Amino acid sequence: MPTVADIMSTEVFTIRSSAKVTQAIALMQSQGVRSLVVERAVQGGAYGIVTERDIVYKVMAKSVDPLHMMVCEIMSNPCWTLDSAMSLLDVAVLFEDLGIQQAPVIDDGRLAGLVSIADIITKSDVEAVHLPNDWA
């Protein structure tokens, strides 16, 4: 069965929690990504995540100036994390249960990658996905 390690993106872009939302927007635009992992504030602390949804819903939709808001004010922290050995089925169920679309992969306390719902679809080997017989 495919695992997180098989599909995760290892090029992950991070940002400080003290950064302005405008900096997050600029980084997302320049790198063509939909989320940024927020660096741990202290050694051994929790990672956070800021997504395009956070920016649109918590800043733009509320007419807040992104120049006057910090990432820490809109990010999810702590955020849900994945282990690289998790099965894609478990990840899909977790994402659905939590209503999230991406999560960082943490191995041995270190940021190893990121998995999104797009990764599950675009990078999965369809032949390796086993569906129940009554789905055919």
C-alpha positions as CSV (number, residue, x, y, z in Angstrom):
1,M,0.0,0.0,0.0
2,P,1.3,3.5,-0.9
3,T,2.5,5.7,2.0
4,V,3.1,9.3,2.6
5,A,6.8,8.8,1.8
6,D,5.8,7.8,-1.7
7,I,4.1,11.1,-2.6
8,M,5.2,13.8,-0.2
9,S,6.8,17.0,-1.5
10,T,10.2,17.4,0.0
11,E,10.6,21.0,-1.1
12,V,8.7,22.7,1.6
13,F,8.6,26.5,2.1
14,T,8.6,27.8,5.6
15,I,7.9,31.2,7.2
16,R,8.3,32.7,10.7
17,S,5.2,33.2,12.7
18,S,6.2,36.9,13.2
19,A,6.2,37.5,9.4
20,K,3.6,39.8,8.0
21,V,0.8,38.2,6.0
22,T,2.0,40.2,3.0
23,Q,5.3,38.3,3.2
24,A,3.4,35.0,3.2
25,I,1.4,36.1,0.2
26,A,4.5,37.1,-1.7
27,L,6.3,33.8,-0.9
28,M,3.3,31.8,-1.9
29,Q,3.0,33.7,-5.2
30,S,6.7,33.5,-6.0
31,Q,7.0,29.8,-5.3
32,G,3.6,28.8,-6.6
33,V,2.4,27.1,-3.4
34,R,-0.9,27.0,-1.6
35,S,0.5,26.8,2.0
36,L,3.6,27.5,4.1
37,V,4.8,25.6,7.1
38,V,5.3,28.0,10.0
39,E,8.6,27.4,11.7
40,R,8.7,26.3,15.3
41,A,9.0,29.2,17.7
42,V,11.2,27.2,20.1
43,Q,13.3,24.1,19.7
44,G,11.0,21.1,20.1
45,G,7.9,23.2,19.7
46,A,5.0,22.6,17.4
47,Y,5.0,23.5,13.7
48,G,2.1,25.6,12.3
49,I,0.7,26.1,8.9
50,V,-0.8,29.0,7.0
51,T,-2.8,28.3,3.9
52,E,-4.3,30.3,1.1
53,R,-7.7,29.6,2.8
54,D,-6.5,31.3,6.0
55,I,-5.4,34.4,4.1
56,V,-8.6,34.6,2.1
57,Y,-11.1,33.9,4.9
58,K,-9.3,35.6,7.8
59,V,-7.8,38.6,6.1
60,M,-9.2,39.4,2.8
61,A,-12.9,38.5,3.5
62,K,-12.7,40.6,6.7
63,S,-11.1,43.6,4.9
64,V,-8.1,43.4,7.1
65,D,-4.9,45.0,5.8
66,P,-2.3,42.1,5.4
67,L,0.5,44.5,6.0
68,H,-0.8,45.0,9.6
69,M,-1.4,41.4,10.4
70,M,1.2,38.7,11.3
71,V,1.1,35.1,10.3
72,C,0.8,34.0,13.9
73,E,-2.6,35.7,14.0
74,I,-4.1,33.5,11.2
75,M,-2.1,30.3,11.2
76,S,-3.2,26.9,12.5
77,N,-0.9,26.1,15.4
78,P,-0.3,23.4,16.4
79,C,-1.2,21.9,13.1
80,W,-2.0,18.3,12.3
81,T,1.1,16.4,11.1
82,L,1.7,13.2,9.3
83,D,4.4,10.5,9.6
84,S,6.0,9.3,6.4
85,A,5.0,5.7,7.1
86,M,1.3,6.5,7.1
87,S,-0.8,4.9,4.4
88,L,-2.6,7.1,1.9
89,L,-5.9,5.7,2.9
90,D,-5.2,6.8,6.5
91,V,-4.2,10.2,5.3
92,A,-7.3,10.6,3.1
93,V,-9.6,9.6,6.0
94,L,-7.7,12.0,8.4
95,F,-8.0,14.9,5.9
96,E,-11.7,14.2,5.5
97,D,-12.4,13.9,9.2
98,L,-10.5,17.1,10.0
99,G,-11.6,19.1,7.0
100,I,-8.0,19.9,6.0
101,Q,-6.3,19.9,2.7
102,Q,-2.6,19.6,3.5
103,A,-0.3,18.7,6.4
104,P,3.4,18.7,7.1
105,V,5.3,15.4,7.4
106,I,7.4,15.2,10.6
107,D,9.9,12.4,11.0
108,D,12.1,12.2,14.1
109,G,10.9,15.7,15.2
110,R,12.1,17.3,11.9
111,L,10.2,18.7,9.0
112,A,10.5,16.1,6.2
113,G,7.9,17.2,3.7
114,L,4.3,18.2,3.0
115,V,1.3,16.2,1.6
116,S,-1.8,17.8,0.1
117,I,-5.0,16.4,-1.3
118,A,-3.6,17.3,-4.8
119,D,-0.5,15.0,-4.0
120,I,-2.8,12.2,-3.2
121,I,-4.5,12.4,-6.5
122,T,-1.7,13.4,-8.8
123,K,1.1,11.3,-7.4
124,S,-0.7,8.1,-6.3
125,D,-0.3,4.9,-8.3
126,V,-3.9,4.2,-9.2
127,E,-3.1,0.5,-9.7
128,A,-1.9,0.3,-6.1
129,V,-5.1,1.6,-4.7
130,H,-7.4,-1.3,-3.7
131,L,-11.0,-0.4,-3.5
132,P,-13.7,-2.6,-2.0
133,N,-15.3,-5.0,-4.4
134,D,-18.7,-3.3,-4.3
135,W,-17.1,-0.1,-5.7
136,A,-16.5,-1.6,-9.1
